[in-house]
Amino acid sequence: MASLKSPMSLAHLRARWDDLTSFVSEAPKEKWWKLIVDAHSSRPFYNLEHISDMFEHYDQYKDQLKDRYATAFAVFFKHIDYDVKASDSSEKSAQQLRDFAQETTLDQENYIADLIVQSGSNCTEAHLTKDETGNDDLHFLIDFDSAYLGASPAKYKEYTEAIRKEYAHLSDAEYAEQRLKLLQLFLMIPNIYATKEMRQCFEQQARDNINKEIGSLSGAN
């Protein structure tokens, strides 16, 4: 999963970038495309495949976004700076978005940067409140990013194996302890997904996947 599975998929992602940045001159467009590709290509999970997966959900719900243009930029930049050992990756990713804006005529810089930073917690009031739903761009962005939790069991297993590789610096016992805490938090909140649409599609499968992973990690811990 370190890179997109086919050159055609990469071509589609590049075409999307070119369309989104049609207002940008060639040099910065190429520079930032290369930065995005280079930043994501060596990662086991938060890679170009993950961006592509997020855009699949984006395409399905883009008509419900308040600002699809800004949200698309947030998808591209959300994980451009990612370090599992750091707690400020979202802030650093937002700064890269601001750097891009300084080199181009991108407007709504503050709105997009806020989307990136606020989505870093992967949680909003709509996630924490029973029977509450959200339909803001932030809710959709977080749900796009978390959609993998509700994947088919076979696909979810692939994702968990990739995520484990992101934490290669941890021993199996250390990883299990850290991962279990996160998974148990997901089960404690009323809603893994904030948006009505994503919740209907993925909530139950996500909880089933998480429960199964907890069982597996608990047995190995």
Helices and strands as residue ranges (DSSP letters): H 7-20, H 26-41, H 48-61, G 62-64, H 68-77, H 89-103, H 109-118, G 119-121, H 125-128, H 137-146, G 147-150, H 153-166, H 172-188, H 196-220
